[in-house]
């Protein structure tokens, strides 16, 4: 079986053309980046607002948990039945999948900002908005980015459902292999999805190192030793 996978992956014919591995990987990447970006645009402001004000936290936490329990394939199928075939239903399902992790990270990051730092900012006369932008958001950044990383990994693994509604991506290669019982093709598509997930996580980990202030990293390490 391993020999068959190696042969399939090293065949240039499987990498070229609109249905090839390279083109389908780029399409898969497009679905993932777009859906996580849209989810972040929705979830980060909402999570930051709720974490900062404390309003609606019970409702949002319950809603977030409910969204986590939704089966993505069932949701995509329902959206296709309601709105027809196309990219929008599949992407909407992926956005719903990505929102809970990002929302939880943004909410927890702002809500768990160091109380002494917040009190000090209040003591020097900072307004609510100033405390948010200058104290709470910088300290929340690691958890916000952690939520984005978690959401991206979930979406990369789940974006294959887009193939069920006639879209491309690596799921298309996997399903085409299933139709003809080509297990080498199916395994190759699964490997490609796993590799893409690892690469994206490494990219986001690098972005986290660049964006998170070094002082926060050192403080977190000291806290971990304590």
N, C-alpha and C positions, 0 to 999 in steps of 0.2 A: 504493500500500500504506500509506503514511504517513497519507494522508487517511482510509483505512478504520479505522486504529488510533485516530486522533483521534475519529472519529465513534463508535466503539465505547466509548471511554473517557468520552466526554462524554454518553452516553445514560443518563439517570437510572434507566432500567429495569434497567441492568446493575449498579447499586450497591445496590439495595434488595432486601429479602426474605432468607430464610435461605440462598439460593444465590447472593446478590449478592456483588459484589466486596468490600464492606466487611465483611460477615459472614465471608466466607471468608478474608480477610486476618487478622481477629482469631483465627480458628481456626488458621490457619497459625502465627501468633505464639504461640498457646497451645502447640502442639506443640513449637516451637523452645525456648521458655523452659523448659518442663517437662523436656524431654529434656536440655538443657544443665545445668539445676539438678541433676537426678539424677546426671548424669555427674560434675559437680563434687563432689557429696557422696561419690562413690566415689573419684574420682581424686586430689583434692587431699590428703586424709589419707594415702592410700597413697604418693603422690609425696613428700610431706613426710617421712613415716617413712623411706622408702628413701633420700632425699637426706640425712637427718640421721644415719642409722645406717650407710649403705652396704651394708646387707644386701639381697640379692636383686636388685641393680641389673641384673646381666646378664640374669636371667630376665625382669624387667619390661620392659627395653628391647627384648628380642627379642619378647615378647608384644605390646608396643605397636606395633612395626613390623608384626607379623602382623595385628593388628587394623586397621591402616591399609589393608592390602591387601585386606581383605574387601569384596566388592561389596555395597553396602547393599541394593540391590533384591533380590539373590539371598538375602541374609540375611533380609530381611523376608518374602520368599516362603516360605522354609523355615520360619520361625516361624509363619506363617499356616497352612501345611500341618500343622504340629505342634499348634498351639493354637487354630486356627480364626480366623475374622474378628473384628476388634475393634481398639480403640485400642492394646492392650497389645503385640501383635507389632510394629506399626509404630514405636511409641515405643521399644521395646527395641532395634530396629535403629538408631534415631537416637542412642540412648544409647551404643551400641557405637561408632558413628562419632565421637562427641564425646569419648570417654574418652582416646584417645591424645594429642591435642594438650594437653589439660588436665594429664594425667599427666606429659608431658614438661616442660611449663612449671613445674609444682610441683617436680619432681625436680631440674631444672637450676637453678632459682632457689635452692633450699636448698643444693644441692651446691656451687654457685659463690659462696656467701657469702664476702665478703672475709676472707681467712685472717688478716690482721692484727687485724681486729675480733673474730674468733672467739678468737684466741689471747689477746687482751687481756681478753676476757670470762672466759676460763678462768683467766687470771692473777689476776684479782680475786676468784676463788673462786665464780664462778657455777656452778650445777649444770647438768647436761645439758639439763634442761627449761627452765631460765632462759635458757640460750644460744639455745635454739630459739625461744622466744617473744619474747625481747628483742633478739636480734641477727639470727638467720638468717631468720626469717619476715618481719620488716620489709624486709630487703634483697631477699628473694625475691619480694615483692609485685608488682613490675613484670612479671616473667616469668610469674607465676601468672595475672595478669589478661590478659597477652598470650596465654596459652594458651586462656583462656576466650573471648577475642575471636576467635581463629582457629577454635575449635570452633563458635562461634555462626555464623560465616560459612559453614562447611561444612554445618551442619545446615539453615540457611535455604535454601541451594541444593538440598539433598537431600530436604527434607521433602516435596517434591512426590511422592515415591514412595509417601507415605501414600495417595494417591488410587488407586493400583493395588490396594489391598486394601479399597476401598469407603469410605475416609474422606474428609473434606472438606479444606479448605485451598485454596490457590491452584492446587495441582496438579489439583484437581478441575475447575476452570475450564479449565485447559490441556488436560486429557484430553477434556473434553466438546467443546472446539473441534476437537480432532483427529478425533473421531468424525464430525463433520459437515463436516470440511475448512474450518472457519472460521479462516483464518490470522490475521485481525485479532484474534479472541478469543484465540488461542494467543499471539500477540505481546504482547497486553495483559497476559495473565497472567505472561508472562516479565518484562515491564517491572515489574509490581507486585512480583515476587519480588526483582528487582534493587534496587528502591527500598527495600523492606523491609530488605534486607541492609545497605544504606548507612546507613539510619536507626538500625538496631540497633548498627552499628559506631560511629556517632557517639555514641550514648548510652553505650556501654561505654568509649569514649575519654574522655568527660567524667567518667565514674565513676573511671577510672584517674587522671585529674588530681586529683580530689578525695581519693582514698584514698592515693595514693603520697606519702610525705613529701617536701616540697620539697627537703630536703637531698640525698635520693637523686637527684632530677632534676638538681640542680646538679652533683653528683659525676659523674653519667653524662655530662653535657655536657663537663665538664673532661676526663674520660677520653677522650671522643671527639676533643677537640682535641689531646690529647697523642699 
